Amino acid sequence: MKKNSLSILLIVLVATAVYVQNKRSAGANKLFDPELHYSKYIPNGKERVISRSKYMDQLQGFWLAQCIANWTGLITEMDKVGPPFYMDKHWGGPDQRNIWGNFVPHADTINFYFVDEGEPWGADDDTDIEYMYQHLLDINNTSLLSGKQIKNGWLHHIYSNEDAPNGENFLWVSNETAYYLMQEGLQPPATSEPEHNPDHEMIDAQLTTEIFGLFAPARPDVALRMAHLPIRTTAKNNAEWAAEFYVIMHALASYADNKLSMKKKVFWLAEQAREHLPDESYVAGMVDFIKAEYERNPDKNNWEVTRDAVYERYQEGGSDGYVYNQPFDAGINFSAGLISLFYGEGDLARTIRIGSLTGWDSDNPTATWGGLIGFILGRKGVEKAFEKTGLSDTYWISRTRRNFPDRTPDEAGDDTFQLMAERAIYIIDRVVMEEMSGGVDLEKDVWYIPDLGGSY
């Protein structure tokens, strides 16, 4: 007993010493992780310097805009998977039934969907798996999740259909297949291997892993390393490369030249991510084709023509080696997302509007670009883009997932975008020091990130 007591005392003393050291280093800055040792770093002047507090605001913009885009896109999800498609003239008009004959319960008009203060944003599969991955990085005090940690996290936080309220576990296609493979004992990357998972080229990883790009500011090499197993939980080959395309764009969002216009910025991000795609892949062909179509028809209102061309070229024509299977394929939704990205030209509202009208699994790519552009703009920039104030800052993770702490017991929902962003900052602190060999200056409130010099 005495030995155990001494061990506990030693742990407490060490933890206290680390906390005191961090507190002294932080000075007046309250944004530090008491569980993380902040080692001293001497900058050499060649690093990229990024403000932690500004990044925290950008992360709040990411979550808010992603929720707006997600819930707006859900209104038209699976309404149109072939002609006649929605067009700009349908915006503001009545929602139509989806392919299963249903309407969505939260809106009857095709328009932007907002949640005001006092009510929480509901979790959905476009945000809740990312929320879970952030939580797993946080509680495991790691930058790189193992296959076992991912498996244990999925089984702990995600319902099965058998024990979910109303029999709905909010998983679909490859996510659903991977979950039950985990119940059988498999763990990533085996859960995405074609011999185990016939859904490995569905859209799933494209909507669950973008956040890993934000965990590695300005360093897509680190972001891809962090995202590898989470992506390979459900995706392989083209679906994997499409998800990596998104991760790279999110990582480089803090690297892009701030002097660029929003239009030039999103095009630059896409060009950098395109370099990573295998030239022989159908996802590379889709990027090249849709960008060329945009350049040939650059008018914002010509997105409908390009969408119809995508339908004919890929869904009907099977170009670039793509074979259409289901409206939640990685490929058809990747191409739909590129239409809204290019024709949206960095305009948040316009991008979400086009994404919602383009068709297929319309909430997924729309949420991706909402999150990316929302991050670039920051929280206030998102409000300005919609000329809206008083938008909700709270998030209801327990709508779809389980076993998470209620961090806002006196408010609706379980968490806030501010608290979520703060925890992400601590994850990035660890990533910068452990994965980038960079530094965190708590007094100046900045990260020193060794620059790759444009080599991604």
Secondary structure, 3 states (H helix, E strand, C coil): CHHHHHHHHHHHHHHHHHHHHHHHHHCCCCCCCCCCCCCCCCCCCCEEEEEHHHHHHHHHHHHHHHHHHHHHHCCCCCCCCCCCCCCHHHCCCECCCCCCCCCCCCCCECCCCCCECCCCEECCCCCHHHHHHHHHHHHCCCCCCCHHHHHHHHHHHCCCCCCCHHHCCCCCHHHHHHHHHHHCCCCCCHHHCCCCCCCCCECHHHHCCCHHHHCCCCCHHHHHHHHHHHHHCCCCCHHHHHHHHHHHHHHHCCCCCCCCCHHHHHHHHHHHHHCCCCCCCHHHHHHHHHHHHHHHCCCHHHHHHHHHHHHHHHHHCCHHHCCCCCCCEHHHHHHHHHHHHHHHCCCHHHHHHHHHHHCCCCHHHHHHHHHHHHHHHHHHHHHHHHCCCCECCEEEHHHCCCCCCCCCCCCCCCEEHHHHHHHHHHHHHHHHHHCCCCEEECCCCEEEEECCCCCC
